[in-house]
Amino acid sequence: DPCGFAMRKPSETALWAYGRDALIADMQQWVLSPMVTIDVIGSSVQNRPLYHMVLTNPASQVKKRRIWIHARTHPIEAESSFAARAIVEELLGGSALGRLLLDHAYVHVLPMLNPDGVELLRARENANGVDLESNWSAAEPQPEVQALRRHLTALMQSSAPAEVALNLHSAWDCKRYFVYHAA
């Protein structure tokens, strides 16, 4: 086995373990922190909001760098939501690492790019049956891709463009991979 230990295919429940309700409940707690702001950068095909969070220490006066993270492009990849959640929890948990990052960076998190797919229990597609990852360079991209591209373009044209960008994915069979989006 590729990971060095016995793997079992997860149950159907495990594949969908982190839905929109769980995300909204988490965000209701996170936004209580003065280190968190939440806005909406666009809407999905079925008009679900695409929530965007910025985590930083507003009291820190140092020049800040920028980090971008987005998750749940593919709805079945619930582990990507758990990874994004763990990052947010680490940043807000008071650890030395969390304090250091929040003092010196703006950490942008788009925790669920494909909320329609999550709600509809689609494996890789949005409400229109389109894989958003493959739609990035389409002549007529889906609304979720348009919102993400618009937001990333604005960030990259700012005085502090993102220096690190994480596009979180996951797979039950222990395959790990990164996705690179060219200009």
N, C-alpha and C positions, 0 to 999 in steps of 0.2 A: 504494500500500500504506500502511496506517495508521501504520507506524513509520518510513517514509522510506527503507527499504531492502528488498531482495528477501527475501521470506519463503518458506521451504519447510516443508511439513508434516514434523514430526520422524518418525523411524522408530519402530516399535513398541517397540524396545529403549529408545529415549530416553524414551518416555512412562513407563516403569516403572523408570527407572534408579536410583532410591533406594528400596530395599525395607527390610523390617524387619531383615534381617541387617546391612545397612549402618548403620542407626540404632543397633542394639545394639552393633556394633563401635565406633562413634563414642562412644556413652555410656560404654563400658568405658574409653575413654581420658579423656573429660571428667571422670569421677567421681574420677580420680586427683588432680585439682586441689582444694585446700582451699576454692576458691571455688564448688564445685558440690555440691549434694545432689540425690539422685534418689529419688523415691518413686513410688507407683502410686496414682492417684486413682479407679480403677475398672477395669472389664473390658468388653471388647467382647461382642457377641452370642456369639461363639465362644470366649469366655474368654481372649482375648489381653489382656495388661496395657496400660493407658493410662498410659504413663510421663510423669511430670511432673518437671521440673528447676527448681531455684531457683539462680540465680547471684548472688552478692554477695560482697563482701569482709567476712568475719566480724570482722576486726580493726578495721574502721572504726566509730567511735563516733558518727558523725553521725546525725541523724534521717533515715531512709531513705524514699524514695518507692517506688512499686510500678508495675511494667510487666508487662503480660500479653501473651503471644504464643502463638497456636496455629496449627498447620499441618496439612495433609493431610486436611482434611474430605472433599475429593473425591480419591479415590485416584489418578486419572489425572494430577493436578496435581503431578507430582514436583518441579517448579520451586519449589513452596512449601516442600518439604523442604530443597532446596538453599539457599533464602533463610534458613530457620531455622538451618540448619547454619552458614552464613556469619556470621550474627549471633553465634552461640555462639563460633565461632572468633575473631571480632573481639574479643569480650569477654574471652576467655581468652588472647589472643595478646600481651598486654603493651603494647598501644598506649596512648597518652595518653587517647584516647576510652574505650577499654575500662576502664582504671583509674578514670577519672572516674565512669563509670556504675556500676561495681561498688562504688565507695566511697560512692555516694549513692543507690543503688537496689537493690531486690530485683527481679531480672528472672526472671519465671516463663516457662517454655517447655514447652508440651505439643507435642512435635514430630510426633506422628502420632495424630490423633483417630480415624482410621478404619483400624486395622491389618487388620481382616478384608477390607475392600475392596481394600487394597493386596495382600494375599496372594492373594485370589481374582481379581485383575486386573479389578475392576469399575471402570467409568468414574466414576460419581458416587455409587454406592450402597454400603451396608454388606452384611453377610451376609444380612439379611432383605430386601434389595432396596429399601431406603429411603434417600433422599437426606437425610443428616443436617442439612444446611443448612435444608431445608424443614421439618424435623421439630422445629425449635426450640420452637415454640409448640403442638405437638400435645397432645391430651388425654392420650395415652399415649406419651410420647417413648421413643425407643430407649435402650438402656443407656448408649451412648456419650454421648448428649445429656444423660441424667440425671446422669451423673458430672460432665460439664463444668458443667452448671447448678449442681449442688450445690457444686462447688469454687468457681466464680465468685461464687456467692451468699455463701459464707463469706468469701472475700477482700473482697468489697465491704462486708461488715458488720464487718470488722476495723478496728482503729484507724488503719490505713494502707491505705485502699482503692486499687485500681488507678486510676491517672490516665491511663494510655495503654494501649489494648488493640488489638492487631493480630491480625486474622483473615486469615492469609496464603492467598491463592489465586493461580492462574496460568492462563494459556491460551496455547497454542502460536501463535495468530495475533496476538499482541501486543495483545490487549485487556487493559487494566488496570482493576481495579475494587476497591472496598472494600465490605465487608458490615457493616451496622450492626445490632446486636441491641438492640432496645428492652427496657425493663424488663419 
